[in-house]
Amino acid sequence: MNIIKDFISYYKPYKRMFFMDMFCALMLSFIDLSFPMIVKYLLNDVYTKDTNVILKYAIIIGIFMFLMYVVRFFCQYYITSWGHIMGARMEADMRLDIFTHLQKLSFSYYDNNSTGKLMSRVVTDLFDISELAHHGPEDVFISILKIVGSFILLLNINVKITLILLFVTLIMLYFSYFYNKRMRYIFKKNRAKIANVNAQIQDSLSGIRVVKSFANENVENIKFSKGNKEFLSTKEKSYYLMGSFFSMNGFFQGMLYLSVVLFGGIFISTGDIKTADLVVYILYINIFLKPIEKLVNFTEQYQKGISGFERFLEIMNTNPDIKDNKDAIDIQNPKGEIQFKNVSFSYDEKNSILNNIDMKVKAGKTVAIVGPSGSGKTTFCNIIPRFYEINKGIVTIDGQNIKNIKLKSLRRNIGIVQQDVYIFGGTIKDNIAYGDSNATEEEVIEAAKKANAHEFIMGLEDGYDTYVGERGVKLSGGQKQRISIARVFLKNPPILILDEATSALDNESERYIQKSLEKLSTNRTTIVIAHRLSTIKNADKIVVLTEEGIKETGTHSELLSKKGVYAKLYNMQFQTA
């Protein structure tokens, strides 16, 4: 019932359309139910009279029926067009809601869920919602009206035959209910399997260059084939169920006709029913059976739609583990002083990443974080914009606990340049303007110049309007990195985080990027995660992080003189060089 309540809530913005749709459905039912009654009236009361009376009544009833079917035309038009539009709008609302909700979920959620499966939830799972939203209430409403209306009229014609029909119908409904539960389970399983297929496609196509470089197309084909066969298996099971379901319902419908023909003949022979009434009775059987058939079809539609909606609700009911506190405020004119007070963090209960970190970064200063792989350098930086929630301790900016700062305000004042740059599909201008959606073209160009990107951009055929391809595939690593730096220049934040921003570049690209980063760091609080220690010699402070916590702090020369962890790491790199 809770699922149905949540589903019904999406009708709220379209109440007028919904009630108009139901009114048109009511008119359709009334017109369809009235036709056999008109036939009965003509057979019993009109066609038994003389020719002039028959002609007069035939013309009057003909005009009345023409007007009825004109009304039916407009009602059918509204149901088919605007009814479907209402369903499509509801589907679009749900898709927007789930996408918006996904934007609120933290990194930890995406660590545990693949992009392909989430795309399946946003796109595939909601395909059948539109049809259910439109046809569901309308089909149920029309069917109930027609079944109840025709049943009452059938009782008026002959009670005995109608009770026999009721008995067969009840068996049919019980059978539908039994199969209904089995179909719901199998349709939900279908959606889970197609989500796996989507995830496999997304994973394989995203890594297509790696696949080809290792000549592993056959490996990917085998992996995909396995998921595809699992989906086919559940799909086949659903079709076996549907085959049994529809064929048995067809059999029961045949039993209804058989009952009318058999018992109708018996009751005509005993004088309990007139031949004309039996003809009308058979016409009503058609009206009685069509809504039952619609309800049977609705059962499949409902199971498909509601199984998708259940999976939709699974995400909508996932609460973001990082959100604004009730009393959260915006940062006002931040200077950028950052302090860690006894901070500990772990991704799970067993493996601790950061332990009792105490550290202060003064406003406008540059602090470098170094250490062996797995020591928690990137995690340290991800805690500052609250991408992950710490287990213990406090992180402050200008003395303000970051948990008491609105997330938008906090992240708006932090710029991040990462090693793995993400470039959106679109133009270079679009990607730079991502740093400030309100920026003018002149401001975008100025940011590109500061990032040493303007020269290479103008060398491209379409300049700033050059389409970069998916994930910036048409650009080199250095070009992508400069565009990401231009983004941050445009954002102009007081706090800057550089997460191994040059480690994946060649020497020439690194020199270009290093100059850009030096410009970007001017008058900003900067935290640098460095792989190449030669790039952080001029940092105001270097912090050596290990699995045990902060091991050493000091300037480059101070740490070398200590001959500790930093000196060891530096000498290893120097000897390699």
N, C-alpha and C positions, 0 to 999 in steps of 0.2 A: 504493500500500500504506500510506503514511503517513496518508492521508486515512481509509482504512478502520480503521487502528489507533486514530486519534483518535475515530472514530465508535464503535468497540467499547468504548472507555473509559467511555462514558456508560451502559453496561449494568452497570457495577460495583456501584452501590447496589441494583440490582434482580436480583442473581444468582439468588436463590431463585425469584422470579417467572419469570425467563427459563428456568431449568432445568425448572421445573414445566410451562411452556408447551411446551418441547421434548419432555418426557415425554408430554404429552397428544397432541402431534403424532405421536409414535411410535406411540401406541395407535391413533389414527385410521388411520394408514397400515396397521398390522397388520390391523385389522378390515376395511378396504376390500379389502386384498389377499386376505384369507381367503375372501371371499364366492364368487368364481369357483371356488376349489378345492372349496368345499362343493358347488357346483352340479355340478362334474365328478364328485365322489364319488357324489352322488345319481344322476346320469345313468348312470354306468358300473357302480356297485356296489350300489345300493339299488333303483332303479326297475325293475331287471331281475328282481327276486325276487318271491315271492308277496305277496298283499295284506296279510296279517297282519304280515309282516316290514317291508313298506313303511310301514305305519301306525305300528309301534313306533319305527322309526328317524326317521320324520318328526316324531313328538312330541319325541323326545330332541333332535334337531337343532334343532327349533323353539324349545325351552326355551333351548338353548345360544345360539342366535342372538338371542333376546330379551334375554338377559343381556349379550351382546356390544353390542347397540344401546343398552342402558341405560348401559353404560360409555361408549359413544360419545357419548351425550347429554351426560353430565357433562364429558367431555373437550372437546367442542365449545363448551359453555357457558364453560368456563374460558378457552379460547383467544379466544373472541369478546369476553368481558367483561374479564377481568384482563389478557389479552394487549394489548388496546387501552389499558387504563389504564396499563400499563407504558410503552407508546409515548407516551401523552399526558404522563406524568411526565417522561420523557426530554426531550420537546420543551420542557416548562416549565423543566427544568434548563438546557437550552441557552439559552433566552430570558433566563433570569436571569443566566447567565454573560456573555452578550453585553452585556446592559444594564449589569451591574457593570463590565465591561471598558471600556465607553464612558465610564463615570464617571471612569475613571483617565486617559483620554487628554487631552492638553493643548489649549489654545485653538488652537494652530496646526493641529491635526487638523481641528477644526470650521471653521476658516477655509477649508479646502480641500474640505469635504464638506457637501452640503446636508442639511438636516434630513429632508426628504421621502425621500431615498435611504437615509438611515440608518434611518428608520422602516420602510422596505421590508425592510431586512436583518433587523430585529428581529422583524417581524410576518410579512410575506408569505413570505419565503424559508424560514421554518421550518414552514409549513403542512403540507408533504408529509413532513416528518421523522417525525411520529408514525406514519403508515401504514408508512413504510419500516422504522422501528425495530421495529414489531410484526410486520408481515407478511414483511419481508425474510428474516430467519433461518428463520422458521417455514415460509414457502413454499419456500425453497431446500431445507430439511431434508426436508420432506414429499415434495417433488418428486423429490429424489434417491433417497429410500427407495422411492417407488412406481415410479420408472423402472427402478432397478436390480432391485428385487424382481420387478416384472412381467416384465422382460426375462429374468431367470433362469427364471421359470416358463414363459414363452413358449418358451424354448430347450428346456425339458423336453417341451413339447408337439410342436414341430416346428422343427428347426434351420434348414431351408432358408428357410421363410417369414420367420423371425425375422431372418436375415441380410439379406434383402431390405429388411425394415423398418428395420434398422440403417442401411443405405445411404441410404435416403430421409431418416431422422432426422438423419444427419450433414450432409447438404446443407441441411436446415432450420436446424440449429444454426449452420452457417457463414454463412448468410444473416442470421440474427439478430445474429451478432457484427458483421457489416459495417454493418448499419443502426444497431446500438447506438452506435457511435462518432459517426455523423452526428446521432443524436437527442440525445446528450449535449451537443453543441455548440449545437444549436438551442434546447434547454431553458435553457441558461445565458444565451443571448442574450435569450430571453423574459424572464428575471428582470431583466436589465439594463434592458430596455425598460419593463417595468412599474414599475421603480424610478424611471425618468425621469418616467413619468406621475404617480406618487405625489408626486414632488418638485414637479411643475407644479401639482398640486392644492393641496398644502400652501402653496406660494408665493402662489398666486392667492387662496386663501381667507384666509390671514393678512393679506394686503394688500387685502381686499375694500373697505375704506373709501376707500383711495386709488383703487382701480379705479373705484368709483362716482363719486367726486368728479371724476374726469377723463372720465367717461362712456366708459370704455374696455372695456366688457364684450365688445364685438366683437373687440378686440385679444386679450383673454385667451382667447376662444373659438377664435380662429385658432391661437394658440400651443398650446392644449390639443389641438386637432384634429390638429395636425402630429404631436405625440408619440403620440396615440391611434392614428393611422394607421400609424405606424412599429411600434407594438406589435402592431396587427392584422396587419401584413404578416408579422412573424416568427411570429405565432401561426398564420397560414394555412400557412406553410411547415412548421411542426411537424405540422399536421394532414395535409398532403400526405404527409409522411414516415410518419406513423402509419397513414394509409390504405394505403399501399404495404406497410408492415410487416405489418399485421394481415391484409390480404387475401391476401398471399403465404403467410403462415403457415397461413391457412385452406385455401389451395390445396394446400399440402404435407400437411395433415391428410387432405384428400380423397384424395391419392395413397396415403396409408397404408391407408385403407379399400379403395381400388381394388386395391392390391397383395394384401390379404388375400382379397378376393372372387375376384379373377382367379386367383391362384396356389393359393388354397384349393380352388377348383373343379377345377383341373388335378390337384392332389395327391389329391383325393378319387377322381377318375377313375382314377388310377394305383394307388390303395390305400395311399398314403403317410400318410394321415390319416383318422381316423374323423369322421363327421358330428358326433357329440356333442363330440369334441375341438375341432372347428372352431367350434362354438357357444361353448365355453369360451374359445377363442382370441379370438373377437370381443368377449367380455366383458372380457378382459384388454386388448384394444386400447383400450377406453374408459378403463380405469385407466391405461394407458400414455400416452394422449393428454391426459388432464386435467392431469397435472403439467407436461407440455410446454406446454400452453396457459397454465398458471399461471406458468411461467418466462417465457413470452413477455410476459404482462401485467406480471410483476415487472420485466422490462427497462424498461418505460415508467416504472413506479413508482420503480425504482432511479435512473434518469436524472433524474427530477424531484427526488427527495429528495437525491441526492448533489450535484446542481448547486446546490441551496440550501445544503447543508452546506459546499460549497467556498466559497461567498460568505460564509457564517458564519465559516469559518476565516480568510478574508482579514482580517477585523476582529480576531479573536482572536489572530492572529499579528502584529498591529501592536503593537509595543512602545511603551509610553508614553515620550516623550522627556524627560519630567520625572518623576522618582520619588525615593524616599528613598534616601540613601546607606546603605551597610551599617551605619555607625557613627552614624547620625543619632540625635539626642536630642530630648526635649521641652524647650521653654523653661520655665525655672523663675522665677516671679515677674518677668516682664519689665517694665522701666521704659519702654522704647520709644525708646531712642536709635538712630537710623538713620544709617548712613554708606555713601556710594558712593565706592569707590576705583578711579579710572581705568576706569570702566565704559563699554563700547561694546556696541551692539546693532544688529542688522539682521534684517529678516524674510527676506531673501534675500542672496545674495552681492553683488549690484549696488548695492542701495539701503540705505545706512546711515542709521539713524534717530537713534541717540544716539552721540556721539563723545567719548570720554575724559572722562566726567563725574566730577568730584570734588566731593563735597558732604557736609555733616554736618547732621543735624537733631537738636537736643538734646531729651532726654526732656521731655515736657509742653509743648513749644513748638509754635506754629503757623507753618508755612511755606507760602507761596503760590507756585504755579508758574504763570507767565504766559508768553505768547508767541504768535506768529502760528500759524495753522492749519498742521498738518503738521510742527511743530517737535519732536514726540515727547512731549508733556505726558502724554497718557493712557498711552503706552507706558512712560514713566518710572514711573508708579504701578503698572502691571501687573507690573513686574519685582519689586517688593517682596514680594508674596505668591507669587512664582514662577509666575505664569500663563504667562510666557515665560522661556526660559533665556538669560542674557546670553552674548555671544560672548567677551567679555574683561573682566577686572577682578573685583572682589569687592563684594558688598553685605552689610553686617553689621547685626545688631540686638543692641544691648548688647554689641558687640564679637564676637559669634558669627556666623560665616559662615552665611548663610541656607541654603546647600547642606548644612550639617551639622545642620540642624533638621528634624525630621519635618514633612512637609507639613501634616498635620492640625493639629499644634500651632502651626505658623507661621500658618496661615490662621484658626485659631480665635482668635488674638490680634490679628487685623486686621479692622476693620469698614469696609465700603465702601458709600458712598451715591453712586449714579450718576445721570446726567442721564436716561438711558433706564431707567426703573424696570421691573423684571419682577414682575408680580403673578401668583401661581399661581391656577388655577381652584379655588374653594373659598370658605370664609368669611373674613371680616376677621380673626377670631381665629386661624384656621389660618395666615394669612399673617404675622401679627405673631409668633406662636409659632415660626415658622421660624427665628427668631434663637436660640431655645433650646427644643428639643423637650420638655424636662423642666419647663418653666415652668408655674406654677400660673395659674389664671384671674386672681387678684389681681395677680400679677406682669405679666401681659399688659396689664391695665388700667392699672397704674402706668406701664408703658413708653409706652402710648398717651397718657397725660396729659402725660408729659415731652415728647412729640413734638407736643403741641398737636393731637392727633387725637381725643381722647376726646369732645369736644363734638359734632363732626360725626358721629361713629360712633353716639352715643346718639340723634341726630336721625333716624337711619335706622329703617325699620320693624322690622327684626329685630336692631338693635344690632350687637353683635359677631358674631352668627350670620348676618349678611347675606351672601348669596351674591354674589360680585363679578363673576362671568362670566369668560370666557376673557381672560387678560391684563389683568384688572381693568377690562373695558370699561364697567362700570356706574359707575365712579368718575371724578372729574375728575383732571387732572394733578397739582394740588396735593394732593388727597386721597391719591392713590397715593404721592406723594413722602413725605407724613407717615407713612404706613404703613411705608414702607421705613426711615424714620428710627426709628420705634418698634421695628422689628426689631433695629436696631443698638443701641438703648438696652438691649434685652433681652439681647443678646449681651454687652454691656459689655466691649469690647476695649480694651486700653491704647493701640493705634494706630488712627488713623482716617484714611481717605482719602475726600475729597469731590471727585468728578469732575464738575465743572460742574453741581452738584446743583440750582441754581436758574435756570439760563440759559433754560430752556424755559417758565418760569412768568410769569404776569402780575404786576404790581407788588404787588397785595394778597396774592396767594399767596406771593410772594417774601418779603414781610415776615414772614408767619407761619412760613415755612420757615426764614428766617434766624434768628429767635428760637430755634427748635428746634435748629438747628445750633450756635448759640452755647452752649446748654446742653450739647449732646452733646460739644462740643470741650473743655469744662472738665476740666482735669487729665489730658488725653490728648495724646499726640503726634499732631498733625494736619497732614496735607498736603492743601492745597486747590488744585484746578485751577479757575481763575476766568476766566470770560469777561467778566463785568461787574467792572471793576477797582474800582468804588466799594465793593464788598462785602469787599475785602481790605485796606482802609486800616489796620486795626488788627493785621494779621499781624506776628508777631515778626520775620519775614524774608520778603522777596519775591525769588524767583529768576526771572530772565528767560531763557527757553530759546529758542534759535533752531536752525536746521539746522546751525549751526557748533558748537553746544554751549552752555554757560552763558555768556551775554553780560554780565549784570549781576547783582549781589546787593545787598541793603540793605533799609532800611525804606521805607515809602511816600514820606516827605519826602526821604530821602536820594536816592532814585532820581529824584524830580522835579527835584531841584537839579542832578543830573548832566546833565539834558537829553539823555538817550540814547534807547534803544529804548523803555523803559518810559514815559518822559515823552511820547514821540510817540504811543504807543498810548493813553495816558490822555487826552491832549489831543484826540485824534480822537473818543474816546467822549464827552468833555465837550462838545465842539462839537456833536456829533450830538444829545446830550440837550438 
